[in-house]
Amino acid sequence: MGVFIDQAIRGKVDQTRHMLGQMVAQRNGKALSVIDKRKQFEQIVLPHLDAAFNLARWLTGDDQDAQDVVQDATLRAFKFFDSYHGGNSRAWLLTIVRNTTYTWMRQNRQQSLLSLEEDEIEDTENASLEGSLLQAADSQQVRDALAALPVEFREVIILHDVEGLAYKEIALVINIPLGTVMSRLSRARSRLQQTLKER
Protein backbone atom coordinates (compact mmCIF):
# COMPACT_ATOMS: atom_id res chain seq x y z
CA MET A 1 0.00 0.00 0.00
CA GLY A 2 2.99 2.27 0.33
CA VAL A 3 3.72 5.05 2.75
CA PHE A 4 1.36 8.00 2.57
CA ILE A 5 3.81 10.85 3.02
CA ASP A 6 4.28 13.87 0.84
CA GLN A 7 5.94 17.24 0.63
CA ALA A 8 3.64 18.72 3.25
CA ILE A 9 4.82 16.32 5.96
CA ARG A 10 8.42 17.10 5.03
CA GLY A 11 7.55 20.74 5.65
CA LYS A 12 6.15 19.81 9.06
CA VAL A 13 9.36 17.90 9.83
CA ASP A 14 11.42 20.98 8.96
CA GLN A 15 9.08 23.12 11.04
CA THR A 16 9.45 20.71 13.96
CA ARG A 17 13.25 20.80 13.65
CA HIS A 18 13.09 24.60 13.66
CA MET A 19 10.98 24.54 16.84
CA LEU A 20 13.48 22.18 18.45
CA GLY A 21 16.25 24.60 17.49
CA GLN A 22 14.34 27.44 19.14
CA MET A 23 13.98 25.36 22.29
CA VAL A 24 17.77 24.94 22.31
CA ALA A 25 18.30 28.69 21.88
CA GLN A 26 15.97 29.45 24.78
CA ARG A 27 17.89 27.32 27.27
CA ASN A 28 21.11 29.27 27.80
CA GLY A 29 22.37 27.45 30.88
CA LYS A 30 21.64 23.95 29.57
CA ALA A 31 22.35 24.53 25.89
CA LEU A 32 25.00 21.84 25.55
CA SER A 33 22.87 19.06 27.03
CA VAL A 34 19.82 20.16 25.02
CA ILE A 35 21.91 20.21 21.83
CA ASP A 36 23.10 16.67 22.59
CA LYS A 37 19.52 15.66 23.34
CA ARG A 38 18.37 17.13 20.03
CA LYS A 39 21.08 15.27 18.09
CA GLN A 40 20.20 11.97 19.74
CA PHE A 41 16.51 12.63 19.16
CA GLU A 42 17.08 13.32 15.47
CA GLN A 43 19.10 10.12 15.09
CA ILE A 44 16.83 7.84 17.10
CA VAL A 45 13.30 9.15 16.60
CA LEU A 46 13.04 11.28 13.46
CA PRO A 47 13.76 8.37 11.07
CA HIS A 48 10.35 6.97 12.12
CA LEU A 49 8.30 10.02 11.10
CA ASP A 50 7.00 8.24 7.98
CA ALA A 51 5.53 5.48 10.16
CA ALA A 52 4.19 8.08 12.60
CA PHE A 53 2.44 9.98 9.82
CA ASN A 54 1.09 6.77 8.31
CA LEU A 55 -0.47 5.71 11.62
CA ALA A 56 -1.89 9.17 12.34
CA ARG A 57 -3.28 9.44 8.81
CA TRP A 58 -5.08 6.12 9.05
CA LEU A 59 -6.49 6.93 12.49
CA THR A 60 -7.65 10.46 11.63
CA GLY A 61 -8.50 9.79 7.98
CA ASP A 62 -7.11 13.16 6.94
CA ASP A 63 -3.62 14.20 5.79
CA GLN A 64 -3.73 17.70 7.34
CA ASP A 65 -5.02 16.42 10.69
CA ALA A 66 -2.36 13.71 10.66
CA GLN A 67 0.37 16.27 10.00
CA ASP A 68 -0.82 18.38 12.93
CA VAL A 69 -1.01 15.33 15.20
CA VAL A 70 2.47 14.13 14.21
CA GLN A 71 3.96 17.56 14.80
CA ASP A 72 2.39 17.71 18.25
CA ALA A 73 3.45 14.12 19.00
CA THR A 74 7.01 14.83 17.87
CA LEU A 75 7.26 17.82 20.16
CA ARG A 76 5.88 15.71 23.02
CA ALA A 77 8.37 12.98 22.21
CA PHE A 78 11.21 15.50 22.37
CA LYS A 79 9.90 16.90 25.65
CA PHE A 80 9.83 13.43 27.19
CA PHE A 81 12.88 12.06 25.40
CA ASP A 82 14.69 11.76 28.74
CA SER A 83 12.22 8.98 29.63
CA TYR A 84 13.36 6.92 26.62
CA HIS A 85 15.97 4.44 27.85
CA GLY A 86 16.71 2.49 24.70
CA GLY A 87 14.77 -0.28 23.06
CA ASN A 88 12.44 0.01 20.11
CA SER A 89 12.36 3.74 19.31
CA ARG A 90 9.78 3.21 16.58
CA ALA A 91 7.31 1.58 18.96
CA TRP A 92 8.05 4.31 21.54
CA LEU A 93 7.26 7.06 19.02
CA LEU A 94 4.17 5.26 17.66
CA THR A 95 2.84 4.99 21.22
CA ILE A 96 3.13 8.76 21.60
CA VAL A 97 1.58 9.31 18.17
CA ARG A 98 -1.31 6.99 18.97
CA ASN A 99 -1.99 8.63 22.32
CA THR A 100 -1.74 12.10 20.79
CA THR A 101 -4.10 11.07 17.99
CA TYR A 102 -6.68 9.71 20.42
CA THR A 103 -6.46 12.90 22.51
CA TRP A 104 -6.97 14.97 19.37
CA MET A 105 -9.88 12.78 18.26
CA ARG A 106 -11.55 13.06 21.69
CA GLN A 107 -11.37 16.83 21.36
CA ASN A 108 -12.38 17.03 17.70
CA ARG A 109 -14.24 13.86 16.70
CA GLN A 110 -15.91 12.17 19.63
CA GLN A 111 -18.10 10.03 17.33
CA SER A 112 -15.00 8.37 15.83
CA LEU A 113 -14.05 6.91 19.17
CA LEU A 114 -17.06 4.77 19.88
CA SER A 115 -15.65 1.79 21.71
CA LEU A 116 -15.97 -1.69 20.36
CA GLU A 117 -18.33 -4.08 22.00
CA GLU A 118 -16.17 -7.17 21.94
CA ASP A 119 -19.11 -9.42 22.81
CA GLU A 120 -21.04 -8.37 19.71
CA ILE A 121 -18.33 -9.49 17.36
CA GLU A 122 -18.01 -13.17 16.62
CA ASP A 123 -14.60 -14.76 16.66
CA THR A 124 -13.47 -15.88 13.25
CA GLU A 125 -10.52 -17.75 11.90
CA ASN A 126 -7.33 -15.80 11.47
CA ALA A 127 -7.45 -14.76 7.84
CA SER A 128 -4.14 -13.56 6.49
CA LEU A 129 -4.11 -10.34 4.54
CA GLU A 130 -0.48 -10.69 3.69
CA GLY A 131 0.13 -11.66 0.14
CA SER A 132 -2.89 -12.89 -1.78
CA LEU A 133 -5.60 -10.59 -0.42
CA LEU A 134 -3.64 -7.40 -0.92
CA GLN A 135 -2.48 -8.50 -4.36
CA ALA A 136 -5.91 -9.67 -5.48
CA ALA A 137 -7.88 -6.60 -4.40
CA ASP A 138 -7.58 -3.20 -5.98
CA SER A 139 -5.46 -1.05 -3.69
CA GLN A 140 -8.06 1.73 -3.62
CA GLN A 141 -10.70 -0.78 -2.54
CA VAL A 142 -8.38 -1.95 0.24
CA ARG A 143 -7.82 1.65 1.38
CA ASP A 144 -11.56 2.32 1.34
CA ALA A 145 -12.28 -0.88 3.24
CA LEU A 146 -9.59 -0.04 5.82
CA ALA A 147 -11.00 3.45 6.25
CA ALA A 148 -14.45 1.94 6.93
CA LEU A 149 -13.18 -0.19 9.83
CA PRO A 150 -13.64 0.98 13.43
CA VAL A 151 -10.52 2.80 14.58
CA GLU A 152 -9.50 -0.02 17.00
CA PHE A 153 -9.43 -2.50 14.14
CA ARG A 154 -7.80 -0.10 11.71
CA GLU A 155 -4.88 0.63 14.01
CA VAL A 156 -3.92 -3.03 14.56
CA ILE A 157 -3.94 -3.73 10.82
CA ILE A 158 -1.85 -0.63 10.11
CA LEU A 159 0.62 -1.40 12.90
CA HIS A 160 1.00 -5.07 11.97
CA ASP A 161 0.40 -5.45 8.25
CA VAL A 162 1.58 -2.05 7.03
CA GLU A 163 4.22 -0.98 9.58
CA GLY A 164 5.39 -4.52 10.35
CA LEU A 165 5.29 -4.34 14.14
CA ALA A 166 5.28 -7.63 16.03
CA TYR A 167 2.36 -8.57 18.29
CA LYS A 168 4.38 -7.69 21.41
CA GLU A 169 5.26 -4.27 20.00
CA ILE A 170 1.61 -3.60 19.15
CA ALA A 171 0.61 -4.61 22.68
CA LEU A 172 3.05 -2.00 24.01
CA VAL A 173 1.92 0.71 21.60
CA ILE A 174 -1.80 0.17 22.22
CA ASN A 175 -1.37 -0.85 25.87
CA ILE A 176 -3.50 -3.99 25.65
CA PRO A 177 -2.72 -7.65 26.38
CA LEU A 178 -0.99 -9.71 23.70
CA GLY A 179 -4.01 -12.01 23.35
CA THR A 180 -6.25 -9.02 22.70
CA VAL A 181 -3.91 -7.85 19.95
CA MET A 182 -4.13 -11.23 18.24
CA SER A 183 -7.91 -11.42 18.65
CA ARG A 184 -8.47 -7.87 17.46
CA LEU A 185 -6.20 -8.39 14.45
CA SER A 186 -8.06 -11.55 13.52
CA ARG A 187 -11.41 -9.78 13.77
CA ALA A 188 -10.13 -6.78 11.83
CA ARG A 189 -8.85 -8.98 9.01
CA SER A 190 -12.13 -10.87 8.91
CA ARG A 191 -14.14 -7.65 8.68
CA LEU A 192 -11.80 -6.30 6.03
CA GLN A 193 -12.13 -9.48 3.97
CA GLN A 194 -15.91 -9.38 4.30
CA THR A 195 -16.02 -5.76 3.19
CA LEU A 196 -13.82 -6.51 0.19
CA LYS A 197 -16.00 -9.47 -0.84
CA GLU A 198 -19.08 -7.25 -0.77
CA ARG A 199 -17.53 -4.65 -3.08
C-alpha positions as semicolon CSV with decimal commas, in nm:
position;residue;x (nm);y (nm);z (nm)
1;M;0,000;0,000;0,000
2;G;0,299;0,227;0,033
3;V;0,372;0,505;0,275
4;F;0,136;0,800;0,257
5;I;0,381;1,085;0,302
6;D;0,428;1,387;0,084
7;Q;0,594;1,724;0,063
8;A;0,364;1,872;0,325
9;I;0,482;1,632;0,596
10;R;0,842;1,710;0,503
11;G;0,755;2,074;0,565
12;K;0,615;1,981;0,906
13;V;0,936;1,790;0,983
14;D;1,142;2,098;0,896
15;Q;0,908;2,312;1,104
16;T;0,945;2,071;1,396
17;R;1,325;2,080;1,365
18;H;1,309;2,460;1,366
19;M;1,098;2,454;1,684
20;L;1,348;2,218;1,845
21;G;1,625;2,460;1,749
22;Q;1,434;2,744;1,914
23;M;1,398;2,536;2,229
24;V;1,777;2,494;2,231
25;A;1,830;2,869;2,188
26;Q;1,597;2,945;2,478
27;R;1,789;2,732;2,727
28;N;2,111;2,927;2,780
29;G;2,237;2,745;3,088
30;K;2,164;2,395;2,957
31;A;2,235;2,453;2,589
32;L;2,500;2,184;2,555
33;S;2,287;1,906;2,703
34;V;1,982;2,016;2,502
35;I;2,191;2,021;2,183
36;D;2,310;1,667;2,259
37;K;1,952;1,566;2,334
38;R;1,837;1,713;2,003
39;K;2,108;1,527;1,809
40;Q;2,020;1,197;1,974
41;F;1,651;1,263;1,916
42;E;1,708;1,332;1,547
43;Q;1,910;1,012;1,509
44;I;1,683;0,784;1,710
45;V;1,330;0,915;1,660
46;L;1,304;1,128;1,346
47;P;1,376;0,837;1,107
48;H;1,035;0,697;1,212
49;L;0,830;1,002;1,110
50;D;0,700;0,824;0,798
51;A;0,553;0,548;1,016
52;A;0,419;0,808;1,260
53;F;0,244;0,998;0,982
54;N;0,109;0,677;0,831
55;L;-0,047;0,571;1,162
56;A;-0,189;0,917;1,234
57;R;-0,328;0,944;0,881
58;W;-0,508;0,612;0,905
59;L;-0,649;0,693;1,249
60;T;-0,765;1,046;1,163
61;G;-0,850;0,979;0,798
62;D;-0,711;1,316;0,694
63;D;-0,362;1,420;0,579
64;Q;-0,373;1,770;0,734
65;D;-0,502;1,642;1,069
66;A;-0,236;1,371;1,066
67;Q;0,037;1,627;1,000
68;D;-0,082;1,838;1,293
69;V;-0,101;1,533;1,520
70;V;0,247;1,413;1,421
71;Q;0,396;1,756;1,480
72;D;0,239;1,771;1,825
73;A;0,345;1,412;1,900
74;T;0,701;1,483;1,787
75;L;0,726;1,782;2,016
76;R;0,588;1,571;2,302
77;A;0,837;1,298;2,221
78;F;1,121;1,550;2,237
79;K;0,990;1,690;2,565
80;F;0,983;1,343;2,719
81;F;1,288;1,206;2,540
82;D;1,469;1,176;2,874
83;S;1,222;0,898;2,963
84;Y;1,336;0,692;2,662
85;H;1,597;0,444;2,785
86;G;1,671;0,249;2,470
87;G;1,477;-0,028;2,306
88;N;1,244;0,001;2,011
89;S;1,236;0,374;1,931
90;R;0,978;0,321;1,658
91;A;0,731;0,158;1,896
92;W;0,805;0,431;2,154
93;L;0,726;0,706;1,902
94;L;0,417;0,526;1,766
95;T;0,284;0,499;2,122
96;I;0,313;0,876;2,160
97;V;0,158;0,931;1,817
98;R;-0,131;0,699;1,897
99;N;-0,199;0,863;2,232
100;T;-0,174;1,210;2,079
101;T;-0,410;1,107;1,799
102;Y;-0,668;0,971;2,042
103;T;-0,646;1,290;2,251
104;W;-0,697;1,497;1,937
105;M;-0,988;1,278;1,826
106;R;-1,155;1,306;2,169
107;Q;-1,137;1,683;2,136
108;N;-1,238;1,703;1,770
109;R;-1,424;1,386;1,670
110;Q;-1,591;1,217;1,963
111;Q;-1,810;1,003;1,733
112;S;-1,500;0,837;1,583
113;L;-1,405;0,691;1,917
114;L;-1,706;0,477;1,988
115;S;-1,565;0,179;2,171
116;L;-1,597;-0,169;2,036
117;E;-1,833;-0,408;2,200
118;E;-1,617;-0,717;2,194
119;D;-1,911;-0,942;2,281
120;E;-2,104;-0,837;1,971
121;I;-1,833;-0,949;1,736
122;E;-1,801;-1,317;1,662
123;D;-1,460;-1,476;1,666
124;T;-1,347;-1,588;1,325
125;E;-1,052;-1,775;1,190
126;N;-0,733;-1,580;1,147
127;A;-0,745;-1,476;0,784
128;S;-0,414;-1,356;0,649
129;L;-0,411;-1,034;0,454
130;E;-0,048;-1,069;0,369
131;G;0,013;-1,166;0,014
132;S;-0,289;-1,289;-0,178
133;L;-0,560;-1,059;-0,042
134;L;-0,364;-0,740;-0,092
135;Q;-0,248;-0,850;-0,436
136;A;-0,591;-0,967;-0,548
137;A;-0,788;-0,660;-0,440
138;D;-0,758;-0,320;-0,598
139;S;-0,546;-0,105;-0,369
140;Q;-0,806;0,173;-0,362
141;Q;-1,070;-0,078;-0,254
142;V;-0,838;-0,195;0,024
143;R;-0,782;0,165;0,138
144;D;-1,156;0,232;0,134
145;A;-1,228;-0,088;0,324
146;L;-0,959;-0,004;0,582
147;A;-1,100;0,345;0,625
148;A;-1,445;0,194;0,693
149;L;-1,318;-0,019;0,983
150;P;-1,364;0,098;1,343
151;V;-1,052;0,280;1,458
152;E;-0,950;-0,002;1,700
153;F;-0,943;-0,250;1,414
154;R;-0,780;-0,010;1,171
155;E;-0,488;0,063;1,401
156;V;-0,392;-0,303;1,456
157;I;-0,394;-0,373;1,082
158;I;-0,185;-0,063;1,011
159;L;0,062;-0,140;1,290
160;H;0,100;-0,507;1,197
161;D;0,040;-0,545;0,825
162;V;0,158;-0,205;0,703
163;E;0,422;-0,098;0,958
164;G;0,539;-0,452;1,035
165;L;0,529;-0,434;1,414
166;A;0,528;-0,763;1,603
167;Y;0,236;-0,857;1,829
168;K;0,438;-0,769;2,141
169;E;0,526;-0,427;2,000
170;I;0,161;-0,360;1,915
171;A;0,061;-0,461;2,268
172;L;0,305;-0,200;2,401
173;V;0,192;0,071;2,160
174;I;-0,180;0,017;2,222
175;N;-0,137;-0,085;2,587
176;I;-0,350;-0,399;2,565
177;P;-0,272;-0,765;2,638
178;L;-0,099;-0,971;2,370
179;G;-0,401;-1,201;2,335
180;T;-0,625;-0,902;2,270
181;V;-0,391;-0,785;1,995
182;M;-0,413;-1,123;1,824
183;S;-0,791;-1,142;1,865
184;R;-0,847;-0,787;1,746
185;L;-0,620;-0,839;1,445
186;S;-0,806;-1,155;1,352
187;R;-1,141;-0,978;1,377
188;A;-1,013;-0,678;1,183
189;R;-0,885;-0,898;0,901
190;S;-1,213;-1,087;0,891
191;R;-1,414;-0,765;0,868
192;L;-1,180;-0,630;0,603
193;Q;-1,213;-0,948;0,397
194;Q;-1,591;-0,938;0,430
195;T;-1,602;-0,576;0,319
196;L;-1,382;-0,651;0,019
197;K;-1,600;-0,947;-0,084
198;E;-1,908;-0,725;-0,077
199;R;-1,753;-0,465;-0,308
